[in-house]
Amino acid sequence: MNASRIDLLQGTLAMLILKALQRGAAHGYQIARTIETTTDDVLRVEEGSLYPALHRMEQRRWIRAKWGLSENNRKAKYYELTKKGQAQLENQTADWERYSAAVAQMLHSR
């Protein structure tokens, strides 16, 4: 494993996917690349984690999927954020900000 890359913590993947989809509809590969490039390749998303997460999020109605053609003219499933997904993103973002601030406070304490 490359030491400069970090595997995603359990529970953060859904939030990152929702955030990536806030930019607009995207297929799985685009979602993974958005997360990777936005984080300067520090965070990576493996297919074995991404597609089960997308399926769970679709079942929860946080996202919806439609078939379309990719930029390579291949059939691809495009995912988009729903209103319920936007609300979930806002809740998870607030929770993550509180959590990460608490961890940072602990790490910087004496």
PyMOL commands that set and color helices and strands:
alter all, ss='L'
color gray80, all
select helices_A, chain A and resi 13-21+28-38+47-59+83-107
alter helices_A, ss='H'
color red, helices_A
select strands_A, chain A and resi 6-7+26-27+43-44+63-69+75-81
alter strands_A, ss='S'
color yellow, strands_A
deselect
rebuild
show_as cartoon
